Amino acid sequence: MERELTGKVYDIQGFSIQDGPGIRTTVFFKGCPLCCPWCHSPESQAFAPQLAWMAVRCIGIETCGRCLPVCPRGALSPGDLTRNAASGEEIRLVRIDRSSCDACGACTRACYPKALEICGTDYTLEKLLARVLRDRPFYEHSGGGVTVSGGEPLYQPEFVLRFLEKLKEQGIHTALDTTGHVPADVVERALAHTDLFLYDLKQMDGAVHRAATGVSNERILDNARLIAGRGGKMQVRVPVIPDFNDSDAAIREIGVFCLSLGAAVEVVQLLPYHNLGVVKYQRIENRGKVLEAVPPSEARMRTLVALLEGLGLRATLH
Amino acid sequence: MYVLSPVTDRVAAIREKYRTAKPSICTARYRIVTNFYREHPQLQGILKRAKNFRNICQKLPVLVNPGEVIVGWQATRYRACALYPEISFGWFLDELTAGTIPKRDTDPYDISEEDTRYLLETGDYWRKECLSAKVDEYIPPGYFAAAGSGVTYFGTTGTCSSPTGHFVANFETALRRGFGAIRAEAEEKMRDLEGRMYGTGAERYNFYRAVTIVCDGMITLARRYAEECARQAALEMDPARKTELLEMADSLGWIMANPCRSFHDAIQCMFLYQVGLCLDAQQHGISFGRVDQYLGPFYEADLAAGRITAAKAQELLDLFYLKVAEMNKIWPYFATLSGPGYTSGQLMTLGGVTRDGRDATNPVSYMMLQAAGRLLLHDPPQSLRIHKGTPPELWDAAIETTRIAGGVPTFENDDVIIPALMARGLPLASARNYCLIGCVEPQGCGDEWACPGGNGTESFFNLLGAFLLAINDGHNPMPGPDGRRGGRVGLPTGYLYEMETFDEVLDAVKRQIEYFVGWHVSLVNTWEMLASEHMQLPLLSATIDGCMESGRDVMKGGARHNSTGNAAIAIGNIADSLAVVKRLVYDERSVTARELYDAVMADWEGHEELHQRILGEAPHYGNDDPDADRFARWATDIYGDAINAATGPRGRWAAGLFPVTAHVLFGMSTAASPDGRKAGTPLSDGISPVQQMDRAGPTATLRSVSVIDQKKFSNGTLLNMRFHPTALASESGKGKLIALIRTYFALGGMEMQFNIVGADTLRRAQEAPEDYRDLVVRIAGFSAYFVELYRASQDDIIRRTELHL
């Protein structure tokens, strides 16, 4: 028998209100072809499950320590002493040897305080649909729906396209948060089931784009044109990253491109860089590059919003 | 977009005075009442109460403070409270003797040495004379075995430490007819009965006689205030204030005896009647009802006739609110723990539908929110009735107000409350005209005597307490009234480790709940038997629909509609405890009943692994997990059905699910429980999930709490949610909060209230209270200044899960 189709999800967030109209439930799919150093969800980058470690939840191996003996690869050992924020007591945390860990999850099942968790769960279509449909009354009263996000959700195209299709069969408003860095035929297929694209544009200069994210922007721009040409609706999202695209010129170029897409672009949302991602990098001890920079000031952000408005676009600070 | 306009200088000055004046105790009422009672042992029942009230109206000093336009007061000093020795006084004398009253960690009151001496010299008279002492004498002996159960509040003495209260008068009648007309009607009824007092005629005659006396009292009080305003006007040098004082004298000389003529008359009449009710009955959750419905027509008529401006009317309303905020009442220390922050629960209702089902919003609805938002007062609390036709502008104003003024207003669902009230016997028009009493208790406005606060006591029912007795063969692991631990106070239902199936556990819990509902009802009904002899309420009965027709006081069942309210707490804890026991012990069999029992009885000491496992792995109510949510439904059904089937002298009982802060107070005396809760820590709040166990976000929480059949709880349900202020920073955030409320209401939710404040801000306020003097937070059905709360209550608010939009 053929193996049932599953999608790898790293989070489902109810009452999500920043990802499209109304009250939404956002499903975050794991895996992304880009590796932006400012990514605020580093756990979304790898497709494979990862062991996440939240030190603040650990109650210490003195009182617990259940994780240590259950690891089949011996990847866990006693680690640093630290002061527990809640009790004020000195406790010893665990240390994870990432080179030995294969994210089997044995330790997470032993960890009651949920300091250790596996990031990345397989969902069947049926199970995921059942979960998001539970929030249906909230969609109906708020003009909301389901947002599919990531990672890059379209890197699991078979599952995600089927999921979007099923949602539309149920009459649910769908939003697709995408990097745009996917094959054109996938975008074309997604168009039929997507009411709104939350479309990321980062940089118009292809070389600069490649240097930072690991991929060029050609495909991204082509897909944006494709969506616009087919009557798709977009909210363009621009992360404003220090020394990458925070100049007037870089933002203006993005604005000019958005203008060329015509009525498809409902709004351009500027998202200021923030460093909340840093703590998440620590959780999975991602050894990749992490940007630690000073977030742009609110005044600077307002200037950039005004710049886009000056071009005749609707722009907001997100 | 909704905007607040600035207050006038006069209002700002009075508000500042209000925030800086420390509440104190005034003995004026006490002295008048003590002398009256000592001099009139021959008087009993309703006539004694009526004459006592009139005597207060004749003798209590009148107080018109600088700048006030709306007047009336219960004491001789600004922000001082009166004493009510005829209700309950032993607790007061004990606290006075201990010298703790000015130094308590919550709601302290100053008291002069001379007053202290006088009270200690004369107070013993009341130890036997007060209603509470009488009730104590009548406790059924069988209850002594059940006292200290941790399920009901009652001990073996001082069982009535809180008063008659939790009601709303019929203000429409007071404003539109006046006490002159009511007095005339009562006299006519007396004439009809004279010489013809067959059957219950003598009792009815006596009731009407009492009504004429209290009407005289009310009219007298107004006239004395009129005289004081005229006296001050004669001395006043400022011509503007002089004119104002003369206008006040004119209004006070007219109202009460006659129907109100203007917006000013109506507000003054409403407030002075309220002061009268408090002077008579002891202030305690005495609510105002549908203020916008009473005042709206007066305002619109004045405006049309050019007699008032919008700004002037708003200032009058502000001054009225400041008078209400100023009122307070000293409670026993332990009762204060369940209602801290100087709240007097004088709830006001706005919005909703009219008796014929149309949207009831009028300009005063907006003025009420404006007053709450720009004055930043902890009192009066306000409830906004929501229905399908609530105007978007009113939604907008309400959301903005709740953001600024910690939790004011609460949101109440007409679609659930109206049918719930009809199920308890109100006809459609009356149910549509409901208002909220005290905290969240729905009641017919002016035609029902519903005793939603349980008629004279802190009427809370601790479901977790019943659960713990059920698994412990009826023994309470916590110390009883005699200080002994482990006494048998409940039914001998066996120990958890003796129960072979989960159904046996459910059966034991059900039996304990029903057993204590039976005792709770018995004690409150006993209280009512005595209170209806000694503490009738003729001043209230004069306006409540039904009493004048029937010739009976509300306490004797004279109101058109009747019920008795109750409220259960610890819904989250009992749901989680049942879910844990079922999953771990009977389904998975991963823990033996004995292990779990031992861990709970040891307060988890030495059982940390099991404790962590339960907190982390077991199902918890509030996460849209049917394995836990079904037990919230099950336990509330058992409780609700038992209460709703109970009857009192005047009719049926009505169940509710709200805690005020009784969940903190009861938590202190509740042992550890299988949900992972430690002994002495707060119970869950209202119908909310256990603190920090709601991990799946607000939509999941709302679906979970909707599992409870809320229509069954016509005495009110309460759901607190706390959002970080960033949640409401944008217009779209506000729209989404509105959609959230609407969805919850469509799912069957009855009531919802918010704190829009970050934990970071609350912690800073704990560190530097002087910088956060005006930070208002939601407690339950009322709000308080955060810095005035005691620490455990502050911590409980911080522990409520914070949501980001």
Chai-1 contact restraints between the chains, C-beta under 6 A:
chainA,res_idxA,chainB,res_idxB,connection_type,confidence,min_distance_angstrom,max_distance_angstrom,comment,restraint_id
A,G14,B,G697,contact,1.0,0.0,6.0,A-B,restraint_1
A,G14,B,T699,contact,1.0,0.0,6.0,A-B,restraint_2
A,G14,B,A700,contact,1.0,0.0,6.0,A-B,restraint_3
A,F15,B,G697,contact,1.0,0.0,6.0,A-B,restraint_4
A,F15,B,P698,contact,1.0,0.0,6.0,A-B,restraint_5
A,F15,B,T699,contact,1.0,0.0,6.0,A-B,restraint_6
A,I17,B,K736,contact,1.0,0.0,6.0,A-B,restraint_7
A,I17,B,L805,contact,1.0,0.0,6.0,A-B,restraint_8
A,I23,B,K736,contact,1.0,0.0,6.0,A-B,restraint_9
A,I23,B,A739,contact,1.0,0.0,6.0,A-B,restraint_10
A,T63,B,E608,contact,1.0,0.0,6.0,A-B,restraint_11
A,Y112,B,Q612,contact,1.0,0.0,6.0,A-B,restraint_12
A,Y112,B,R613,contact,1.0,0.0,6.0,A-B,restraint_13
A,Y112,B,G616,contact,1.0,0.0,6.0,A-B,restraint_14
A,Y112,B,E617,contact,1.0,0.0,6.0,A-B,restraint_15
A,P113,B,Q612,contact,1.0,0.0,6.0,A-B,restraint_16
A,P113,B,G616,contact,1.0,0.0,6.0,A-B,restraint_17
A,K114,B,G616,contact,1.0,0.0,6.0,A-B,restraint_18
A,D135,B,T699,contact,1.0,0.0,6.0,A-B,restraint_19
A,P137,B,T743,contact,1.0,0.0,6.0,A-B,restraint_20
A,P137,B,L747,contact,1.0,0.0,6.0,A-B,restraint_21
A,F138,B,T699,contact,1.0,0.0,6.0,A-B,restraint_22
A,F138,B,T743,contact,1.0,0.0,6.0,A-B,restraint_23
A,H141,B,A739,contact,1.0,0.0,6.0,A-B,restraint_24
A,H141,B,R742,contact,1.0,0.0,6.0,A-B,restraint_25
A,H141,B,T743,contact,1.0,0.0,6.0,A-B,restraint_26
A,S142,B,A739,contact,1.0,0.0,6.0,A-B,restraint_27
